[in-house]
């Protein structure tokens, strides 16, 4: 029916097509799972709004440098349980900053 060389070529072509389709499908799936820059910004927006509510004291919708520094000093003191004036990775990881924690909800 078909010559041996024709069958071998057909098998090789099919194998290459299957491999290419698999590679392209995997690449497309990986690219689709990575959020776009605007999506990452949107993901963090709620957390930023909560921080704004926690840090600002004058309710002006903006955080001043003194407000920020006062808040960060208090947070540092809270995390520095050993009172060494330094934080290690474990102590930093214990920061559970959220609007619920600060507001007492």
C-alpha positions as CSV (number, residue, x, y, z in Angstrom):
1,X,0.0,0.0,0.0
2,X,2.5,2.8,1.2
3,X,6.2,2.4,1.0
4,X,8.2,1.9,4.1
5,X,10.0,5.3,3.8
6,X,6.7,7.1,3.3
7,X,5.3,5.5,6.5
8,X,8.4,6.5,8.4
9,X,8.2,10.1,7.2
10,X,4.5,10.2,8.1
11,X,5.2,8.9,11.6
12,X,8.1,11.4,12.1
13,X,5.9,14.3,10.9
14,X,3.1,13.2,13.2
15,X,5.4,13.0,16.2
16,X,6.8,16.5,15.5
17,X,3.3,17.9,15.2
18,X,2.2,16.3,18.4
19,X,5.3,17.5,20.3
20,X,4.9,21.1,18.9
21,X,1.2,21.1,19.9
22,X,2.1,19.9,23.4
23,X,4.8,22.5,23.8
24,X,2.6,25.4,22.5
25,X,-0.3,24.3,24.7
26,X,1.9,24.2,27.8
27,X,3.4,27.6,27.0
28,X,-0.1,29.1,26.5
29,X,-1.3,27.7,29.8
30,X,1.7,29.0,31.7
31,X,1.3,32.5,30.2
32,X,-2.4,32.5,31.0
33,X,-1.7,31.8,34.7
34,X,0.6,34.8,35.2
35,X,-1.5,37.9,36.2
36,X,-1.0,41.0,34.2
37,X,0.5,44.0,35.9
38,X,-2.8,45.7,36.2
39,X,-4.3,42.6,37.7
40,X,-1.6,42.4,40.3
41,X,-2.3,46.1,41.2
42,X,-6.0,45.3,41.5
43,X,-5.2,42.3,43.8
44,X,-3.4,44.6,46.3
45,X,-5.7,47.5,46.1
46,X,-8.0,46.4,48.9
47,X,-5.0,45.8,51.2
48,X,-3.7,49.3,50.4
49,X,-7.1,50.8,51.2
50,X,-7.1,49.1,54.5
51,X,-3.6,50.3,55.3
52,X,-4.7,53.8,54.5
53,X,-7.5,53.6,56.9
54,X,-5.2,52.2,59.6
55,X,-2.3,54.7,59.2
56,X,-4.0,58.0,58.5
57,X,-5.1,59.8,61.6
58,X,-6.6,63.0,60.1
59,X,-9.0,61.1,57.7
60,X,-7.8,63.3,54.8
61,X,-7.4,60.4,52.4
62,X,-3.6,60.7,52.3
63,X,-0.8,59.5,54.6
64,X,1.7,62.1,55.7
65,X,5.3,61.2,56.4
66,X,4.8,61.8,60.2
67,X,1.7,59.6,60.2
68,X,3.6,56.8,58.4
69,X,6.7,57.1,60.6
70,X,4.6,57.1,63.8
71,X,2.7,54.0,62.6
72,X,5.9,52.1,61.5
73,X,7.6,52.9,64.9
74,X,4.7,51.5,66.8
75,X,4.6,48.4,64.6
76,X,8.4,47.9,65.0
77,X,8.0,48.2,68.8
78,X,5.2,45.7,68.8
79,X,7.2,43.2,66.8
80,X,10.5,43.7,68.7
81,X,9.5,41.6,71.7
82,X,13.1,41.1,72.8
83,X,13.7,44.9,72.8
84,X,17.0,44.5,70.9
85,X,16.2,47.3,68.4
86,X,16.4,44.8,65.6
87,X,13.9,42.4,63.8
88,X,14.8,39.1,62.3
89,X,12.9,37.3,59.6
90,X,10.8,35.3,62.1
91,X,9.7,38.5,63.9
92,X,8.9,40.3,60.7
93,X,6.9,37.3,59.5
94,X,4.7,37.6,62.7
95,X,3.3,40.9,61.5
96,X,-0.4,40.4,61.0
97,X,-1.2,43.9,59.8
98,X,-4.9,44.3,58.9
99,X,-7.7,46.7,59.4
100,X,-9.5,44.2,61.6
101,X,-6.5,43.8,64.0
102,X,-6.0,47.5,64.5
103,X,-9.7,48.4,64.6
104,X,-10.3,45.6,67.1
105,X,-12.9,43.9,65.0
